[in-house]
Amino acid sequence: KPHGALYNRIARDPVQAAAVVEAIRRYDPALPLLTLPGSAAMRAAEEAGIPAVAEGFADRAYTAEGRLVSRREPGAVLHDPGQVATRAVVMATEGRVETVDGGQVTVEVRSLCVHGDTPGAVELAKAVRAALDEAGVTLEAFA
């Protein structure tokens, strides 16, 4: 999974997405690419025959377009364990997430991320795991 700025860039830039997918293909064509659902990277991986795994972010705010709100914006990173856990369950069971403007966007995901560099990340991850277990979501490797 590309990280940070590169992850966000390949979500919207088909040229850079194709370059990352080509690097994966050359390294190991069976290696899955984690990326935002509906992204340029998802399309590039599918076109190249590289496995792609749609990823959701329980601890990040989303735009109405299904992209992540820039960390430079207030409220981009979520810190409340209950809120993050609820978002994870809704993403996993209903394939949607609340957007920063209060709407809903479809995010059918097979993987959920909680950022390890977020203060309180361990508590967030524990809350997500407990909520997914309570909701009856089966956790398993995507690859």
N, C-alpha and C positions, 0 to 999 in steps of 0.2 A: 504494500500500500504506500503510494507516495504520501509525503507528509506536508502539512502546512500550505504554503503558497503554491507549490507544485500541484498538490491535490486539488485545490480550488481552481487553478488554471486549467488543468486537463478536464475539469468538469464542464468548462464552457468553450475551450479552444480545441477545435478538431485537429489542427496541425500538431500541436504539442501532445494531444491525446494519442494521435497515431504514432508519434515518436516514442512515447513511453510504452505503448503496446508493442511496438517493434522491438524495443529493448527487452521486454519480457519474453517475446517470441524467441529471440536469439539466445537468451539465457536458459529458459525452460518453458516451452510452450504449454506445459501442463500446469504451470504456476498461476493460480487465480489472482485476478486484479480486484481489489476492493475499491468501490467507487460509488458515488451517488447514483441512485436510480434515475434513468432517463438522461444521463449526462453524455457529453461528447465522448468521454472515456468508455462508457458502457457500450455505446454504438461502435466505437473503434475496436474494442475487444471482440464484440460479436462478429464484426466484419472479418476480423483476422483469425477467428476460430479460437481465441484465447478465452478460457473460462472467466466470467465476470461475476462478482458477488455484490449485490446491491446492499449498501451499508446505510444504516441510520445512526443519527447522533442524538442520544437521549439527553445530553447535557448542553446542547447548542440550540440557539434560536434559528428558525427557518424563515425564509422569505416566501411570498405567495407563489414564487416560481419554483419552489422546492430546493433552493440553494441555501447555503449557510449564511447567516448574517455575519458580516465582517467583525472580527474581534475588536476592531477599532470603535464599533458602535456600542452604546450602552445596552445592556441586557443580552448581549450576544452569547454569553456563557451563563448557564443556569447552575445555581448552587444549592437549591433546596432539594434534599433527598426525596421527599414525598412527590414533588413535582416531577423530578427526573424519572423516578420509578414509574409514575403514572404514564408519562410520555412513552417510556420504553414498552410498557404493556400495550398501550394503544397502537404503537407502531407494529409490534409483533402480532397482535391479534386482529387489528382492524385495517392495517396498512395505511394509516394516515397520521398526520401530526398537526398540532395547532401552529399557525404562523404568527409572526411577530405582530401582525395587524389584527389578530383575533380570528382570522379565517382558518380554513383547513386545507391541507394539500395532501395528495396521495403520495405515500412513500412505502411501497411494497419492498420490504427489506428481508435479507437472510442473515444479516449480521448487525449487531448493535455495538456502538462505541461509547465509552465514557473516557474522557481524556485524563490520563494519568497526571498531567501537570496542573489540573484544576485543584485549587485548595479544597480539601475534604474529599478527594477522589475515592479513597477507600470506602468512606461512608456512602458515597453515591453508588459505587459498584455493589456494595452489600445490599443497599436498598433495592436496586434494580434486580439483583438476583433473587431476593426474597419475594418481590412483587411478581416476577415472572414465574417462579415456582408456585406461588399462591394462585396465579391465574391459570395454572395447568399447562404452561408453555414448556414444551420439551426442548431442552438445550442440548445441542449436538454440534460437532464440527461441521463446517460448511464444505470442507474439502476432504 
